[in-house]
Amino acid sequence: MNEQSATLTRRDFVRGTAAGLALSGTLVGAASAAATSATVVIVRDQKAMTDSNAVDASALNTMLGETVKRVTGAKDVKSAWLSLVGPKDRIGLVSTPHLNPTHKELVDAVKASLVAAGIPEGNIVMAQGGPSAVRECTALISLPGLKAHWLTGIGTVLKNYIMYSGNASGYHEADSAKLGEIWNLPHVKGKTKLVLVDALRPLCDKGPQPDPRYMWPYKGLIAGVDPVAVESVCLKIITEKRRALRGEPWPLSPPPLCVKAADVTYKLGVSDLNKIKIDATGWNQEMLV
């Protein structure tokens, strides 16, 4: 049993509630019966950030192109984007807007790359906000930053859509286990074409507020079309970095119940790392997966 599964099981028994039971062994068996697989791409470049944590735009652009090609299997960047979105789509870019935000350089690179692929610039909008921010979008590209979070355990992929719920505080109840539900709301469901995580300088504790003690230059992008698989790989990286810092297991608090629930309860994707293929390229120091 990996650390993530062990944390969930212990927590469920302690809570002794129906919600806790729903996230434990009973539904884990159901998820196994419907086993699938997923691929998550990790692209890293040691030149992506300078020693002063400035982003190297040229290296980042190269990383972005390689990432979308690997996610889609396309031979060139234009074909890769056009296999995900089209010129008639209204494309919402969903970045983390504040408190350890998505690097502006990455948002700008995605916009420029989409335009170069033939997407009209006017069809690309920033879509972070309440439900109204996403209703008119036909496609979403999620651009969260990789970070731990004091309310959700991990505050990356699943939490990135919390404002689309119209009830953010309500989704922080029960250790935020219901975050996956937001992805199935009518104005959100099926619109996400790519999850592209900014892992240039992640945060492994005290998030979302940036704390330099727990930030490090991973210099990577993590991407896929399965949000749960991407989140699971992100969680593994955060977990292993925390272990490395302490020299022993250092579980997230609260436990990231939302990840397993997104798979088992909300059927959004694959959370079992044994069923996730990692396609990694580039700088391989301290991959943590």
C-alpha positions in Angstrom: 0.0 0.0 0.0 1.4 3.4 -0.9 1.5 6.3 1.5 -1.5 8.0 -0.1 -3.7 4.9 0.2 -2.5 4.3 3.8 -3.3 7.9 4.8 -6.8 7.7 3.4 -7.5 4.4 5.1 -6.4 5.5 8.5 -8.3 8.7 8.1 -11.5 7.0 7.0 -11.5 4.7 10.1 -10.9 7.5 12.5 -13.7 9.7 11.0 -16.1 6.7 11.2 -18.6 8.6 8.9 -20.5 7.5 5.8 -18.3 9.8 3.7 -15.2 8.2 5.2 -16.5 4.7 4.4 -17.3 5.7 0.9 -13.7 6.6 0.3 -12.3 3.4 1.9 -12.1 -0.2 0.8 -15.6 -0.7 -0.4 -15.4 1.7 -3.3 -11.8 1.0 -4.0 -12.8 -2.5 -5.0 -15.4 -1.0 -7.4 -12.8 1.3 -9.0 -10.5 -1.7 -9.5 -13.3 -3.6 -11.3 -13.5 -0.7 -13.8 -9.7 -0.5 -14.2 -8.3 1.8 -16.9 -5.0 3.5 -17.4 -3.6 6.9 -18.2 -0.4 8.6 -19.3 1.1 11.7 -17.7 3.9 13.7 -19.4 6.7 15.3 -17.4 9.1 17.7 -19.3 11.9 19.3 -17.5 14.8 21.6 -18.4 17.6 22.7 -16.1 17.7 26.0 -18.0 14.0 26.7 -17.4 14.8 29.0 -14.4 17.9 30.9 -13.4 19.5 30.8 -10.0 17.5 33.8 -9.1 14.2 32.0 -10.1 13.6 34.0 -13.2 12.0 32.0 -16.0 13.9 31.5 -19.2 11.2 32.1 -21.9 13.0 30.3 -24.6 13.5 27.1 -22.6 9.9 27.3 -21.5 8.6 27.6 -25.0 10.6 24.5 -26.0 9.3 22.6 -23.0 5.7 23.6 -23.8 6.0 22.4 -27.4 7.5 19.1 -26.4 4.8 18.7 -23.7 1.8 19.1 -26.0 3.4 16.9 -28.7 3.9 14.1 -26.1 0.4 14.4 -24.7 -1.2 14.1 -28.1 1.3 12.0 -30.0 1.4 14.7 -32.7 4.5 15.3 -34.8 4.4 19.1 -34.5 3.1 21.7 -32.1 0.4 23.0 -34.4 -1.1 19.6 -35.0 -0.9 18.9 -31.3 -3.0 21.9 -30.3 -5.5 21.4 -33.2 -6.1 17.9 -32.0 -7.2 19.3 -28.6 -9.0 22.5 -29.7 -10.2 24.2 -32.8 -10.4 27.7 -34.3 -14.1 28.0 -33.5 -13.7 27.1 -29.8 -13.9 29.7 -27.1 -10.9 28.6 -25.0 -10.6 29.5 -21.4 -7.2 29.4 -19.8 -7.6 28.6 -16.1 -4.5 29.7 -14.2 -3.9 30.2 -10.5 -4.4 34.0 -10.2 -2.9 34.8 -6.8 -1.1 33.3 -3.8 1.8 31.4 -5.5 0.2 32.1 -9.0 0.9 30.3 -12.2 3.9 31.9 -13.8 2.8 34.6 -16.3 5.5 33.4 -18.7 3.7 30.0 -19.0 0.3 31.6 -19.6 1.8 33.9 -22.2 3.6 31.0 -23.9 0.3 29.0 -24.1 -1.5 31.9 -25.6 1.2 32.6 -28.2 1.4 28.9 -29.1 -2.3 28.6 -29.6 -2.3 31.7 -31.8 0.6 30.3 -33.8 -1.5 27.1 -34.3 -4.3 29.1 -35.9 -6.6 29.9 -32.9 -7.9 33.4 -33.2 -6.5 35.5 -30.3 -10.0 36.8 -29.6 -11.2 33.3 -28.9 -8.7 32.8 -26.0 -9.8 34.2 -22.6 -8.7 34.1 -19.0 -11.4 32.0 -17.4 -10.6 32.1 -13.7 -13.6 33.2 -11.6 -17.2 32.2 -10.8 -19.5 30.1 -12.8 -20.1 32.9 -15.3 -16.4 32.9 -16.3 -16.7 29.4 -17.8 -20.3 29.2 -19.2 -19.5 30.5 -22.6 -16.3 28.6 -23.0 -16.3 25.5 -25.2 -12.9 24.3 -24.1 -10.7 24.8 -21.0 -7.0 24.5 -20.5 -6.2 24.1 -16.8 -2.9 25.8 -15.8 -2.5 25.3 -12.0 0.7 25.7 -10.0 2.0 22.6 -8.2 1.5 23.2 -4.5 0.4 21.8 -1.2 -2.6 23.5 0.5 -3.6 23.9 4.1 -7.3 23.1 3.3 -7.1 20.4 0.7 -3.7 18.7 1.2 -2.8 19.3 -2.4 -4.1 22.5 -4.1 -3.3 21.8 -7.7 -5.5 20.3 -10.4 -8.8 19.5 -8.7 -8.9 22.6 -6.6 -8.2 24.8 -9.6 -11.9 24.8 -10.5 -13.3 25.5 -7.0 -14.6 29.0 -8.0 -16.7 27.4 -10.7 -18.8 25.9 -8.0 -20.2 29.2 -6.8 -19.7 27.9 -3.3 -16.0 27.6 -2.6 -16.3 27.5 1.2 -18.8 24.6 1.0 -16.3 22.5 -1.0 -13.7 22.9 1.8 -15.9 21.0 4.2 -15.0 17.3 5.0 -11.4 17.9 4.1 -12.4 19.0 0.6 -13.2 15.4 -0.5 -15.9 16.6 -2.9 -13.7 18.8 -5.1 -14.2 16.3 -8.0 -17.9 17.0 -8.0 -17.2 20.5 -9.5 -15.7 18.9 -12.6 -19.1 17.2 -13.3 -21.2 20.4 -13.0 -23.1 21.1 -16.3 -21.1 24.3 -17.1 -17.8 22.5 -16.6 -18.2 18.9 -17.5 -16.3 17.7 -20.6 -14.8 21.0 -21.4 -11.2 20.4 -20.1 -9.0 19.5 -23.1 -5.6 19.7 -21.3 -4.3 19.9 -17.8 -0.9 21.6 -17.8 0.7 22.0 -14.4 3.3 24.7 -13.7 5.9 22.8 -11.8 8.7 25.3 -12.4 9.0 26.1 -8.7 6.5 24.0 -6.6 5.5 24.5 -3.0 5.4 21.4 -0.8 4.0 22.9 2.5 2.2 25.9 3.9 0.4 26.6 0.7 -1.2 28.4 -1.0 0.8 31.2 0.6 4.3 31.1 -0.9 7.0 30.1 1.7 10.5 30.0 0.2 11.5 27.3 2.8 9.3 24.8 1.0 9.7 25.9 -2.6 12.3 24.3 -4.9 13.3 24.5 -8.6 11.7 21.4 -10.1 11.9 23.2 -13.5 9.1 21.2 -15.1 5.8 20.9 -16.8 3.4 18.1 -15.9 0.5 17.4 -18.3 -2.2 15.0 -19.5 -5.8 14.8 -20.4 -6.8 12.8 -17.3 -7.0 15.3 -14.4 -6.9 12.7 -11.7 -3.8 11.0 -13.1 -2.0 14.3 -13.4 -3.0 15.2 -9.8 -1.9 11.8 -8.6 1.6 12.3 -10.1 1.7 15.8 -8.7 0.8 14.4 -5.3 3.6 11.8 -5.5 6.1 14.5 -6.3 4.9 16.6 -3.3 4.9 13.6 -1.0 8.4 12.5 -2.0 9.8 16.1 -1.6 8.4 16.2 1.9 9.9 12.9 2.7 13.3 14.1 1.4 13.1 17.3 3.5 12.3 15.4 6.7 14.2 12.2 6.0 11.1 10.3 7.0 7.4 10.2 5.9 5.7 13.6 6.4 2.0 13.2 5.5 0.1 16.1 4.2 -2.5 17.6 6.6 -5.3 17.4 5.8 -5.0 14.2 3.8 -5.7 14.7 0.1 -9.0 12.8 0.1 -10.1 14.6 -3.0 -7.7 12.7 -5.2 -9.0 9.2 -4.5 -12.6 10.5 -4.4 -12.2 12.1 -7.9 -11.5 8.6 -9.2 -13.8 6.4 -7.1 -16.8 8.6 -6.5 -16.8 11.1 -9.4 -15.2 8.9 -12.1 -13.0 11.6 -13.4 -9.9 9.5 -14.0 -7.2 7.2 -12.7 -5.7 7.7 -9.2 -3.7 4.5 -8.9 -0.1 5.2 -9.7 0.3 1.6 -10.8 -2.0 2.3 -13.7 -0.4 5.6 -14.7 2.4 5.6 -17.3 4.8 8.4 -16.8 6.4 9.8 -20.0 9.3 11.8 -18.8 12.0 13.6 -20.7 14.7 16.2 -20.1 16.5 17.0 -16.9 16.1 13.9 -14.6 17.7 15.1 -11.3 15.3 14.5 -8.4 12.4 13.5 -10.5 10.6 12.3 -7.3 8.4 9.8 -9.3 
